[in-house]
Amino acid sequence: MKVWDLATRLYHWSQAIIFLALMVTGISGNGPHVQLGLALFTLVTWRITWGMVGSETSLFRQFMASPQKVWAYLKAERHTQLGHNPLGSWMVFTLLASLLLQCITGMILAGMFDGLAAVGVEIPEIIYFGAEQTHLLLVDLLPMLIVLHVGAVLIYKLRSKPLLWAMLSGYQQVPTNHFIAQPNIVSNSRAILVLIASTLVTIAIIAISMV
């Protein structure tokens, strides 16, 4: 059954590639680290917006899980809902929040918001200090989250639940003894419009940095 739209899959794999490139350029100190960070910010903005206006399985309200629901899933491992399972939903929110925070702190450190001084908005030194500490903390935390994510995918693969293939193909296996309705998959044109809007947000931030 078709579960993941093209936009969600493109975001997932583009994010993975750009994140690896950011790790390499960040550690080496060479390469377009800031530019890659802006690209990642655009992608994360796209995904967050898509979580509010996208396809059914990509909507945050569809897979947001309470602690009780996660605990019940861990005990029984029963999950008939398409898309993210309750535990996976927590990883999605954690990764998105961490990546967004890493992008914003990186932009602060790169001076992307210094242009606000032209309109009388001065960024206090404590903000720069907090951004630096947070950025360094997430440099260590994000790889650990990625390892957890990949490890979970491998475990599900060993249990004959091909999550990786679903994110590649867009299709997920459905238990034959459960009736599950086909989720609503919205058009790619909407995804393109959301991506354009997200890109314009990034361009606006770049314009502020050039004031």
ROVOFI-659733 format. One line per field, with one value per residue (C-alpha): residue number from 1; chain; x, y, z. Coordinates in nm, 4 decimals, decimal comma. Example, Ala and Ser with C-alpha at 12.3 -4.5 7.8 and 13.67 -1.06 7.14 Angstrom:
BEGIN
num	[1/2]
chaine	[A/A]
xx	[1,2300/1,3670]
yy	[-0,4500/-0,1060]
zz	[0,7800/0,7140]
***
This chain:
BEGIN
num	[1/2/3/4/5/6/7/8/9/10/11/12/13/14/15/16/17/18/19/20/21/22/23/24/25/26/27/28/29/30/31/32/33/34/35/36/37/38/39/40/41/42/43/44/45/46/47/48/49/50/51/52/53/54/55/56/57/58/59/60/61/62/63/64/65/66/67/68/69/70/71/72/73/74/75/76/77/78/79/80/81/82/83/84/85/86/87/88/89/90/91/92/93/94/95/96/97/98/99/100/101/102/103/104/105/106/107/108/109/110/111/112/113/114/115/116/117/118/119/120/121/122/123/124/125/126/127/128/129/130/131/132/133/134/135/136/137/138/139/140/141/142/143/144/145/146/147/148/149/150/151/152/153/154/155/156/157/158/159/160/161/162/163/164/165/166/167/168/169/170/171/172/173/174/175/176/177/178/179/180/181/182/183/184/185/186/187/188/189/190/191/192/193/194/195/196/197/198/199/200/201/202/203/204/205/206/207/208/209/210/211]
chaine	[A/A/A/A/A/A/A/A/A/A/A/A/A/A/A/A/A/A/A/A/A/A/A/A/A/A/A/A/A/A/A/A/A/A/A/A/A/A/A/A/A/A/A/A/A/A/A/A/A/A/A/A/A/A/A/A/A/A/A/A/A/A/A/A/A/A/A/A/A/A/A/A/A/A/A/A/A/A/A/A/A/A/A/A/A/A/A/A/A/A/A/A/A/A/A/A/A/A/A/A/A/A/A/A/A/A/A/A/A/A/A/A/A/A/A/A/A/A/A/A/A/A/A/A/A/A/A/A/A/A/A/A/A/A/A/A/A/A/A/A/A/A/A/A/A/A/A/A/A/A/A/A/A/A/A/A/A/A/A/A/A/A/A/A/A/A/A/A/A/A/A/A/A/A/A/A/A/A/A/A/A/A/A/A/A/A/A/A/A/A/A/A/A/A/A/A/A/A/A/A/A/A/A/A/A/A/A/A/A/A/A]
xx	[0,0000/0,1236/0,2241/0,4974/0,4646/0,7555/0,8142/0,8649/1,1017/1,3038/1,3306/1,4468/1,7291/1,8336/1,8542/2,0736/2,3151/2,3401/2,3829/2,6777/2,8305/2,7833/2,9587/3,2541/3,2866/3,2316/3,5016/3,7520/3,6828/3,6844/3,4075/3,0714/2,9550/2,7339/2,5804/2,5035/2,3502/2,1217/2,0207/1,9402/1,7420/1,5366/1,4688/1,3728/1,1415/0,9887/0,9316/0,7848/0,5413/0,4655/0,3808/0,0888/-0,0332/0,1069/-0,0129/-0,1988/0,0954/0,3242/0,0957/0,2211/-0,1279/-0,1648/0,1353/0,1904/0,1943/0,1444/0,3821/0,1044/0,0695/0,4458/0,4571/0,1672/0,3458/0,6697/0,4857/0,2617/0,4390/0,1023/0,0757/-0,1698/-0,1467/0,0368/0,3510/0,5460/0,4935/0,4540/0,8225/0,9339/0,7157/0,9164/1,2372/1,0914/1,0062/1,3394/1,5404/1,3425/1,3698/1,7424/1,8171/1,6170/1,7949/2,1325/2,0545/1,9372/2,2344/2,4658/2,3117/2,3492/2,7178/2,7657/2,6297/2,3173/2,1082/2,3627/2,1881/1,8985/2,1144/2,0273/1,6689/1,7681/1,7626/2,0878/2,1595/2,3000/2,6335/2,4636/2,2686/2,5916/2,7373/2,4243/2,4177/2,7794/2,7289/2,4096/2,5681/2,8633/2,6319/2,4231/2,7373/2,7759/2,4065/2,2856/2,5181/2,3991/2,0374/2,1200/2,2867/1,9765/1,7562/1,9617/1,9887/1,6100/1,5675/1,8107/1,6291/1,2971/1,4599/1,5726/1,2124/1,0902/0,9637/1,1402/1,1148/1,4062/1,2372/0,9168/1,1053/1,2669/0,9635/0,6852/0,5032/0,4526/0,3414/-0,0012/-0,1146/-0,3627/-0,5837/-0,6372/-0,8407/-0,6575/-0,7836/-0,5511/-0,4107/-0,4646/-0,1571/-0,1622/-0,0211/0,3449/0,2520/0,1596/0,4959/0,6721/0,4834/0,5777/0,9414/0,9394/0,7961/1,0629/1,3342/1,2017/1,2314/1,5991/1,6545/1,5006/1,7452/2,0364/1,9115/1,9085/2,2697/2,3699/2,2186]
yy	[0,0000/0,3493/0,5141/0,7733/1,0527/1,1625/1,4799/1,2899/1,0436/1,3152/1,5037/1,1951/1,1045/1,4635/1,5310/1,2240/1,3262/1,6909/1,5929/1,3685/1,6491/1,8876/1,6456/1,6173/1,9921/2,0722/1,8344/1,9253/2,2980/2,3039/2,3216/2,4993/2,4292/2,7385/2,6834/2,3214/2,4363/2,6748/2,3916/2,1737/2,4582/2,4840/2,1111/2,1082/2,4073/2,2190/1,9061/2,0939/2,2748/1,9475/1,8017/2,0445/2,0505/1,7329/1,3782/1,1931/0,9799/1,2856/1,4935/1,5401/1,5107/1,1665/1,0009/1,2064/0,9503/0,9957/0,8297/0,5824/0,4858/0,4395/0,2226/0,0106/-0,0340/-0,1397/-0,3992/-0,5456/-0,4415/-0,4079/-0,1354/-0,1372/0,2317/0,3070/0,5157/0,5875/0,3624/0,5353/0,4962/0,6123/0,9204/1,0338/0,9943/1,2038/1,4913/1,4650/1,4701/1,7549/1,9678/1,8946/1,9648/2,2884/2,4040/2,3116/2,5088/2,8170/2,8190/2,7710/3,0675/3,2819/3,1890/3,2596/3,6116/3,5529/3,7690/4,0466/4,2565/4,3063/4,5693/4,7951/4,8082/4,8483/4,4830/4,3940/4,0306/4,0049/3,8329/3,5759/3,4584/3,3982/3,2121/2,9993/2,9304/2,8178/2,5825/2,4388/2,3911/2,2042/1,9900/1,8920/1,8066/1,5178/1,4419/1,4289/1,1454/0,9399/0,9988/0,8952/0,5761/0,4964/0,5595/0,3406/0,0710/0,0623/0,0289/-0,2652/-0,4346/-0,4015/-0,5393/-0,8489/-0,8852/-0,8787/-0,5219/-0,3462/0,0165/0,1135/-0,0246/0,1593/0,4906/0,4109/0,2868/0,4640/0,1341/-0,0483/-0,4032/-0,4251/-0,7223/-0,9305/-0,9794/-0,6041/-0,3701/-0,0416/0,2313/0,3835/0,7072/1,0321/1,1222/1,4830/1,6094/1,6784/2,0292/2,1180/1,9864/2,2037/2,5128/2,4389/2,3889/2,7221/2,8955/2,7331/2,8439/3,2004/3,1943/3,0977/3,3663/3,6250/3,5240/3,5512/3,8980/4,0064/3,8909/4,1120/4,4326]
zz	[0,0000/-0,0856/0,2399/0,1835/-0,0692/-0,2853/-0,0813/0,2448/0,0807/-0,0919/0,2357/0,4227/0,1852/0,1104/0,4826/0,5322/0,2555/0,3651/0,7303/0,6419/0,4372/0,7300/0,9636/0,7252/0,6645/1,0315/1,1514/0,8799/0,8920/0,5136/0,2586/0,2279/0,5830/0,6131/0,2700/0,3546/0,6831/0,4935/0,2621/0,5626/0,7222/0,4032/0,4098/0,7774/0,7252/0,4319/0,6405/0,9367/0,7085/0,5296/0,8676/0,8787/0,5165/0,3589/0,3006/0,5740/0,6897/0,6981/0,9195/1,2744/1,4185/1,2590/1,4224/1,7384/2,0220/2,3954/2,6465/2,7293/2,3642/2,3284/2,6405/2,5177/2,1853/2,3564/2,5647/2,2954/1,9741/1,8048/1,5502/1,2635/1,1755/0,8549/0,8633/1,1800/1,4805/1,8224/1,9125/1,5686/1,5987/1,9002/1,7013/1,4183/1,6521/1,8348/1,5132/1,3596/1,6732/1,7082/1,3423/1,3474/1,6630/1,5139/1,1987/1,3887/1,6269/1,3297/1,1516/1,4636/1,4895/1,1182/1,1683/0,9597/1,1941/1,2514/0,9891/1,2306/1,3974/1,1033/1,2301/1,5936/1,6984/1,8721/1,9563/2,3129/2,3655/2,5871/2,2814/2,0904/2,3867/2,4245/2,0513/2,0556/2,3502/2,2043/1,8632/2,0140/2,2265/1,9248/1,7296/1,9747/2,0266/1,6663/1,5536/1,8510/1,7506/1,3941/1,5189/1,7266/1,4258/1,1926/1,4599/1,4976/1,1206/1,1170/1,4056/1,2247/0,9095/1,1017/1,2181/0,8566/0,8744/0,5846/0,6936/0,4699/0,1591/0,2492/0,2617/-0,0727/-0,2617/-0,0748/-0,0159/0,3137/0,3806/0,5414/0,7576/0,5614/0,8678/0,9154/0,7011/0,6662/0,4360/0,1810/0,3323/0,1496/-0,0575/-0,1745/-0,5018/-0,5668/-0,6814/-0,3230/-0,2053/-0,4636/-0,3466/0,0160/-0,0868/-0,2719/0,0368/0,2569/0,0159/0,0283/0,4086/0,3744/0,1101/0,3445/0,6186/0,3741/0,2722/0,6373/0,6743/0,3818/0,5216]
***
